[in-house]
């Protein structure tokens, strides 16, 4: 049976509506995907900044620790050196 012009236009309209619904769904999925990717990039940047700050603070702490150990070794060296000097002087006096 032959379709009337109205029936043909109605079918085209229904197909167009279904395609539009699909396009809207695809568009929303693309927007959601873009938002997730953007958030992921932003999070990655935040993590990079946090790591950089952590590394900087760790480096500063290690530097301060190194200086403290160096100072302690210098004081220990001075004390040992002073003790050896006194021992040497005592031995020298005994020898004379």
C-alpha positions in Angstrom: 0.0 0.0 0.0 1.3 3.4 -0.9 2.2 5.8 1.9 0.9 9.3 1.8 3.1 12.3 2.0 2.0 12.8 5.6 3.0 9.3 6.6 6.4 9.6 5.0 7.0 13.0 6.7 5.9 11.5 10.0 8.3 8.6 9.7 11.2 11.0 8.8 10.3 13.1 11.8 10.3 10.1 14.2 13.7 9.0 12.8 15.0 12.5 13.2 13.8 12.6 16.8 15.5 9.3 17.6 18.7 10.6 16.0 18.4 13.8 17.9 18.0 11.9 21.2 21.0 9.8 20.4 23.0 12.9 19.5 22.0 14.6 22.8 23.1 11.5 24.7 26.4 11.4 22.8 26.9 15.1 23.5 26.3 14.6 27.2 28.8 11.7 27.3 31.4 13.8 25.5 30.9 16.7 28.0 31.1 14.3 30.9 34.2 12.7 29.5 35.8 16.1 28.9 35.0 17.1 32.5 36.6 13.9 33.8 39.7 14.4 31.7 40.0 18.0 32.8 39.6 17.0 36.4 42.2 14.3 36.0 44.7 16.8 34.4 44.0 19.2 37.2 44.5 16.5 39.8 47.7 15.4 38.1 48.9 19.0 38.2 48.0 19.2 41.9 49.9 16.0 42.6 52.9 17.3 40.7 52.9 20.6 42.8 52.4 18.6 46.0 55.4 16.3 45.1 57.5 19.3 44.3 56.7 21.0 47.6 57.4 17.8 49.4 60.7 17.3 47.7 61.7 20.9 48.5 60.8 20.5 52.2 62.6 17.2 52.3 65.7 18.7 50.8 65.6 21.6 53.3 65.3 19.1 56.2 68.1 17.0 54.9 70.3 20.1 54.5 69.6 21.2 58.1 70.3 17.6 59.3 73.5 17.5 57.4 74.6 20.8 59.0 73.7 19.6 62.4 75.6 16.3 62.0 78.6 18.3 60.6 78.5 20.6 63.6 78.3 17.7 65.9 81.3 16.0 64.2 83.3 19.2 64.4 82.6 19.5 68.1 83.5 15.8 68.6 86.6 16.2 66.5 87.6 19.3 68.6 87.0 17.3 71.8 89.0 14.3 70.6 91.7 16.6 69.3 91.8 18.5 72.6 92.0 15.2 74.5 94.8 13.9 72.3 96.7 17.2 72.7 96.4 17.0 76.5 97.5 13.3 76.4 100.5 14.2 74.2 101.5 17.1 76.6 101.2 14.7 79.6 103.4 12.1 77.9 105.9 14.8 76.9 106.1 16.0 80.5 106.7 12.4 81.7 109.5 12.0 79.1 111.2 15.2 80.1 
